[in-house]
Amino acid sequence: MSSCTGAATSQAPASTACSRCSASRWRGSRCPRRRWPGCGSSSPSRSGGPRHGAWIPEPPVLPDDLFGPGSPLRVIGHRGAAAFAPENTLPSFEHAVRVGADAVELDLHRSADGHLMVIHDPSLPRTTDGTGEVEALTRDELRPFDAGYHFTTDHGKTFAFRGKGVGIPTLEEVLETVGDLPVIAEIKSAAAGRELGAWLQRSGNRADRERILVGGFERKEVEPASRHARWHCAYQDELRTYVLLGKVGLGRRFAPAGCAAAMLPERQGALRIVTPRFVRRVHADGMGVFVWTVNHPDDMRRLLDWGVDGLVSDAPGRARRILDEREVGRDAAA
């Protein structure tokens, strides 16, 4: 991994250094938080001009292998922190940031008036108190629905987020909430793919454009966005071919082209996908390995032992603690 560019000049005050870069898990200059304009400043701003007298670093050029083998993005908050707050909501993403996620994963649908809405399902009933299809409603029509209505951590005894004004956020709102963290955007429909592609083209904020990795299950849905994105995951049809050819000893005949990462489950039904050998093969083909959805500590430890790059988890704080424990143990053994 190359070092961050856009380093401070002689006019930069010492206080602009990112506080997280000193943590052993970031290996110094590899901290993603040093890659984004405003990192380390007391009040980074996404819009408007610089504050009077403020030092604004040059926009960095991000390395092509940020999501590749050896990625520093070890903990990815699945839909934010879906075990502790309603999935794909601002409280969920706030929780992920607070407990030390290195990146977050989210899902995108398009509203009827062209906004990128962060919600997993095409319809509203599972995660909100509303009914209907997301793409049939405008952003303002989606706003009143309670996205915390069904969330419970005690099997329905209490609903801590019900009636608290938790709504369905837009992509821009999530980007603002997670600060400088990279975002893995899973496209859930063809309309969302086209809209994200258009958004990537017109967005004036390079840091926002370049920290988004685009993924999804269907090539036809993802391609309109991936052709304008800095990074994209291997398409699911490519991954299926890649996995199955590897199982029959023909893995060297095919590798997904131009993909930054493979995001996949450890198992698909009875088929085990992720093994130490599989991880080595993916790394040899230049991709990082990010496994979803990993919530049990034993699974986290085993996958890390096998060399996976990132854990996509509903409990990012748990994954963060396990990684920190491993770093402490490694330092003690050195």
ABEGO torsion letter per residue (X at the ends): XBBBBGBBBAABBAAABBAAAABAAAGEAABAAAABBGBGBABBBABEBBBBGBBBBBBBBBBAAAABBGBABABBBBGEBAAABBBGBAAAAAAAAAAGBABBBBBBBBBAAGBBBBBABABAAAABABBEBAAABBAAAAAABBAAAABBAAGGABBAABGAGBBBBBAAAAAAAAEABBBBBBBABAAAAAAAAAAAAABABAAAAAABBBBEABAAAAAAAAAABABBBBBAAAAAAAAAAAAAGAAAABBBBGBABBBBBABBEABBABBAAAAAAAAAAGBBBBBOBBABAAAAAAAAAAGBABBBBABAAAAAAAAAAAAAAAAAAX
